[in-house]
Amino acid sequence: MRKNSVRYDGGFYGGAPDGRPPGKDKSEKYIPEKNIKVVDEYGNDYGATWPRRAKGLIKSGRAREIGENIICLTRPPNKKELQAMEH
């Protein structure tokens, strides 16, 4: 959606365009929480990720939503990818 020739999407979950939730002052830097739990098909927990990242994984077909704040990876990372994530 465009508003005054500037892209405006209301941010994630209806917040400000820069990602701040409603009511946050612009002077405060907003850092979203990693509140989406990531698991694989076998129930192994990989920690948490940001909502925007989870949305991208689902859109690309690399994950599917199995709960309100839980996604399941369709192709779990291999050992090299796990080592890279730890660093």
N, C-alpha and C positions, 0 to 999 in steps of 0.2 A: 504494500500500500504506500502511496506517496502523499506527502503533506507538504505543501509549499515547495515543490520541486526537490525535496530532500527525502531520502529514504527514511521511513519511520515504521518500525515494526512493533513498537511498544515494549521491546526487550523481552527477556524470558519470563514467562508467567505474568505478563502485563506490567512490568516495571518500566523504568525509564529506558530510552533508546540505548544508553551506554551500559545497560545491564544492572543498574541499581534497582533495588526493590522500591515500591512506592513509599514515599515519605523520607527517603534518605537524602541528606544534604549533599550538594555537588562537591563541597569542599572535602568531604570524607571520602577516602578511596575505598571503593567497594570491592572486596575479594570474595567471590562466591565460594560456598562450602563444597567440599567433596562429600556429597551425601547420597550418591547412588552406589549401592553395593554391587560388586562384580564377582560372579561365580562362573564355573564352567559346568559342563554336562554332568560331571561326576561329583559336584558339590564342593570342589576345591575353591576356597575363597582367595581372591586376588586383591582384596582391599577395596578402596572406594575411588570414584572418579567424579568429575564435574558433570552437572546435568547436560551441558551443551555437548560434551564429549560423548556421553551416553546416547544422546539423541543422534549424533553422527554415526556411531557404531550401529545403531538400529537401522538407520536410513540406508547405510551401505550394505546391510545384510550380514555384518560380522557379529551381530548380537541380536537377541530377542528379549522383549520385556516379559518377565515372569511374575512380577509383583509391582507394587506402587513405586518402590525405590530399589528394585533389584533387577539387574539384567544378567542374562546368561550368554556367555560367548559361544558362538557356533564353532569356532576353530580356536581352541586354547593356544596360547603362545608356546613356542618350543623353548628349549633350554637357553639358546642364544638370546632370544627376545627377553626371557626372564632376567638374565644377567644384565642386559642393557637397561631394563626398568629399575633395577636395584641401584644403578649408579647415577 
